[in-house]
Amino acid sequence: MFSKLKHIKQLKKQGKEMQNELSTIVNEGSAAWGKVKVIVNGNRELVSVTIDPSMLTDARKLEEAVKDAFKDATGFKYQMKLSKKMQEMGGLDMLKNLGS
């Protein structure tokens, strides 16, 4: 029983380490010809939003631009950065040795 608790504790610690590492990855996305920009980290947390004042006159366009910028930020390049970071960290293989 104690070995299982130790194993769970190790998994939690490793999960936290992975979260911390992934938070160092950032990717920018933009929309509306660069008038709306967002930065997202590797945990898919929105780090920042920049909006050109000219976009403030039409709420509907602004809403769409923010969504499009988020999609851009979390697109293919973002996925490639995450994959590379996960490989550097040992990927899912690092979890295999925890039970040993």
C-alpha positions in Angstrom: 0.0 0.0 0.0 2.8 2.4 0.9 4.5 1.7 -2.5 1.3 2.7 -4.3 1.1 6.0 -2.3 4.7 6.6 -3.1 4.0 5.9 -6.7 1.1 8.3 -6.7 3.2 11.0 -5.1 5.9 10.5 -7.7 3.3 10.8 -10.5 1.9 14.0 -9.0 5.4 15.5 -8.7 6.3 14.5 -12.3 3.0 16.0 -13.5 3.7 19.3 -11.8 7.2 19.3 -13.3 5.7 18.7 -16.7 3.2 21.5 -16.2 6.0 23.9 -15.2 8.1 23.0 -18.2 5.2 23.3 -20.6 4.4 26.8 -19.2 7.8 27.9 -20.6 6.6 27.4 -24.1 4.8 30.4 -25.6 3.3 31.0 -29.0 1.7 34.0 -30.5 -1.3 34.1 -32.7 -2.8 37.0 -34.6 -5.9 38.0 -36.5 -7.5 40.9 -38.3 -4.3 41.8 -40.1 -2.3 41.8 -36.8 -4.7 44.1 -35.0 -5.5 41.4 -32.4 -2.7 39.3 -30.9 -2.7 36.6 -28.2 0.0 34.7 -26.5 -0.7 31.2 -25.2 1.6 29.0 -23.1 2.1 25.3 -23.4 -0.6 24.6 -20.8 -3.1 26.4 -23.2 -3.3 29.3 -20.8 -3.9 32.7 -22.3 -0.8 34.8 -21.3 -1.7 38.1 -23.0 -4.0 39.8 -25.4 -3.2 42.9 -27.4 -6.0 44.7 -29.2 -5.5 47.7 -31.6 -7.9 50.5 -30.5 -9.5 50.5 -34.0 -11.0 47.1 -33.2 -13.0 48.4 -30.3 -15.7 49.9 -32.4 -17.3 46.6 -33.5 -17.7 44.1 -30.7 -18.7 41.3 -33.1 -15.6 41.7 -35.3 -13.5 41.8 -32.1 -15.0 38.7 -30.7 -14.3 36.8 -34.0 -10.7 38.2 -34.2 -9.9 37.1 -30.6 -11.2 33.6 -31.4 -9.2 33.5 -34.7 -6.1 34.7 -32.9 -6.4 32.0 -30.3 -6.9 29.3 -33.0 -3.8 30.7 -34.8 -1.8 30.6 -31.5 -2.7 27.0 -30.8 -2.4 25.8 -34.3 0.2 23.6 -36.1 3.4 25.5 -34.9 2.1 25.3 -31.3 1.5 21.6 -31.6 5.0 21.1 -33.0 6.6 23.1 -30.1 4.7 21.0 -27.6 5.7 17.7 -29.3 9.3 18.7 -29.4 9.3 19.7 -25.7 7.6 16.5 -24.7 10.2 14.5 -26.6 13.0 16.5 -24.8 11.3 15.6 -21.5 11.2 11.9 -22.4 7.6 11.8 -23.5 5.3 9.2 -22.1 8.3 6.8 -21.8 9.3 8.6 -18.6 6.1 7.4 -16.9 6.9 3.7 -17.6 9.8 3.6 -15.1 7.8 5.1 -12.2 6.3 1.8 -11.1 9.6 0.0 -11.0 
